[in-house]
Amino acid sequence: MSYFLHGELVAEVPATSVDVFVNWEQTARRELNLRLPAGTKDLRFLVKPQSLSVRYRLEGLDEDWTQRVDTFFFRVVFFNQDGDQIEIELFPASGRSTGWNETIEDSDFTQRVEKVTVPPDAVTMSLTMTTAGPSTLIGIFATKDISVSSMRKSGAHPKVLMFDSEFPKNSKAAWIKSGTHSSMASKLLISNDKDSSPIFLIIDNDINAHADWVTRFPIPQDIADNETMEISWKEAYSTGLGGNFNAVYERLPAGEYRFVVEDLSLTGEPLPTGTAISLVVPRVFWKSFWFWGSTAMVLSLIAIVYGRYLIRQKIRLHLVKERMISDERRRIALDLHDDIGTRVSHISLLASHADNTINHKEANKAFGEISAMSRDLIGALSESVWMLNPNNNDLESLVDFLYRLVSELCRLKNIRCRVDAVFITDNQNISYDFRHNVSLAVKECVNNVLKHSHATNLDMKIELIKNLLVIRITDNGIGISATSRHDGLGLISLENRMKSISGNCKFEHVSQGGLRIILTAPVA
């Protein structure tokens, strides 16, 4: 298919082709939709233009087009008597000149003025417009109104060697074409510009050749060494590069991209042909959300499992420690019962036997006291053995022990006693501290009643109300005054003992006379 460019019919141009090489691979990929490997480090596009020039960009990364350009030169060369070059001055022209507007006829020329110094021994000089350079250099280079003047010293008028691209009549100098493809050089005279000098034009549309406009003329003898010369001209140009080239991108971030190549005319204007390749660079797995989510979940599970392992280890060590303490208490209880208990019982039996066999008043009294103390010691020892024995770490054993303890204390003082345990049916485990402090608190309360209250009746009621053990001890004695409650009778010690197991101790006066002590503590 053909198309129009600036009103002229242009023959169809095959679309530019692009080969894609990923991570230094030797095999090209030619699909128009590519999914690249995650973490692609090197991406190379081998562009094979079918037009004279192209521009490209990677949409998603590049903000603007990239167009390949190089340099034309306006060259000044000085020669000696033998025709050897002794100095070269280069004045570059690259990209697009200011005022360029698609064609020479529509473009504004830019004035340019440069100064050069005549080297010693220079006898001739040349001016050259050239598109020589890289083999793929293409474009349009145009100059006009070229003049060369010497800047005379000591206020003398400048001497003109060339004006408006023309030489003095007595000069044999002339502009000639040269280069590997000299036909690309031509003169152009714009018909509607009568006062303008001819335009020296090079249209370089061959990537394998170049063209020159060149002139050479003698330097007048009255121009001294190191004298300054002024060279001025007007220029318009548009340069580019043709031929195959590589566009390389490194370490592209994850995302979607589109590599677009647009064909250009010789003047750099876009053509309706080109190539576009869609690319997808996936996210590296260790940068993806699912990876970090999975990692966080796995780490959380590991933390939970490890935490539970540590807790189990701590519980296991605690149970081992408790078992060791329990075994040690059991051993001490057995030793007390089997050894010390047997010895105290033996002492009590010997005292009783001596009291019955010896007929001596003082001795019988002493042996009676020894026997009574032995019985008291056996009772205290029995209580200590019960306290130490871990087999009694349950609520039912505690209630049974309190019943026996209170009944025995009241029997010794000839006081009527009644013990009532309400809803104590479950064999609920309790701690050693709980059992120890409750039993001692009850014993201290009962002893205070027996010693100070002058009571004849004692009632003890034990209840378990929503995991709260409540013990009420009621007597019909004389009660207790506020002063006595504050000053002694072991009441402060009793309160501290109950607080040690998060419990409480409260005193109430009974309307018929007497006192009620209420002990409460949560069952651990």
C-alpha positions, 0 to 999 in steps of 0.5 A: 500500500502506498501513502501520501507524505507532504502531498507526494505519493510515496511507495509502500515501505515494508514494516520495520522488523524487531528481534528480541533477545532475552538475558544474552540468549543467542536465539531471537524471539519474534512474537508480538506478545511476549511474556519474559522470565521473572527477574529479566536482567538484559533485554535487547531489541535488534531493530531492522529499519526498512525506512531511512530512519526510525524512532523508538520508545518503551512505553511504560518506561520511556517518557519520550521518543528516542531518535538516533542522530549523528553529525554533519560538518562544515569543515575549514582546512589549511594547506602549505606550499606542498599541498599538505594539510596543516590544520583542520577546523570542524563546525558540527551540525547535529539533530535539527537546526533551529527553524527546521520545518520538514522541507528546505523551502519551508525552513528558516535558515540560521545565521552562523559566524565562526572565527579561525586563525591562519596558521604559519606557512598556510598558502591555500584553504578549503571549505567543505560541506560534508555528510561523511562520518558513520556509514549509516549517517543520513539527512539533509544539509543546506547552506547559503550566503557563505562569506570569508573575510580577514579581520585586518589589524590596526583598524584596516578594512576587512579583506573579503575572500568570498561573499555570498558563496561567490569569489572575486572575478580574478579568482579561479576558485569554484564549488565542486561536488565530491564524495562516494555518491556525489550526485546527492549534492546539488544547488537549489535556488528558491524562485520566490527569493530573488535576493538570495544566493544559491543553496548548496544542498546535500540530500544524503539518502544512502546509508552506505555513501556520502556527498560533499560540496567543496571549494579551495582558494589561495590565501592572499600574500598580504594576509599575515600568519596568525591573522584571524579570519571570519567565516559566516554562513546560513544553515538548515539541517536535519540529521539521522542514522539509518541501518540496524541497531540495538536498543538495550534495557537492563533490569526492567521492573515488573510490569507491562510494557510496549516497545514501539518503533515508528518509521521516519522519512528522511526529514524525520517525519513519522510514516504510517508504518512501524512495529509494536511488541507487547511485553509482560515482565512478571514480578519475581516470586520473592517480591510478590504479595502471595510469597510474602503473605505465605511467608508471613503465614508460615512464620506465624505458624512456626511461631505458634508451634514453637510457642506452644512447644515452649509452653509445653516444655515449661508445663512439663518442667513445672509438672516434673518439679511439682512431681519431685516436690510431691514425691519429696513431701510424700517421703517426708510424710512417710518418714515422720509417720514411720520413724518419729511417730513410732518413737513418740508413740513408744514414749507415750506407751512407756510413760503410761506403763511407768504410771501404772507400775510405779507407786509414787505420787510425784513420779505418777504426775510427771509420767502423766504429763509426759503421756499427755504431751506425747498424745498432743505431739502425736496429734500434731505430728499426724496433722503435719503428715496430712499436710505434707502428703500430696495424696490429700490435694483434693477438696474432699480430703480437706473437708474430711480433715477439717471435720476430724480436726474440729471434732477432736478439738471440741471433744477435748474441751467437752463442747458440743460440735456440729459440722455440715458440708453442703454440696461438697461432692466433687473430688476437686483438686486443690493446691498445697498452699490452699490446703495448708492455709485453710486448715491452719486458719480453721484450726486457729479460729476453733482454738480461739473459740475454745480458749476465749469465747466460753462457748458450749456449742460450735457449728461449722458449715462448709459450702462450695458456691461457684468455685468459692469455698465458704466456711462459717464457724459459729459459737454461742460464747461471749463474742469479741469486742472491737478492742480485742479484734484490733489488739490480738487473738491472732486475728491479724495473722488469720486475715493475712493467711487468708489474703495469701490465697486471695481469700477473705476473713469476716466477723459477724455478731450473732443476735442470740449472742456469740460470734460467726467467723466467715472464711472465703477463698477461691478454689484454685 
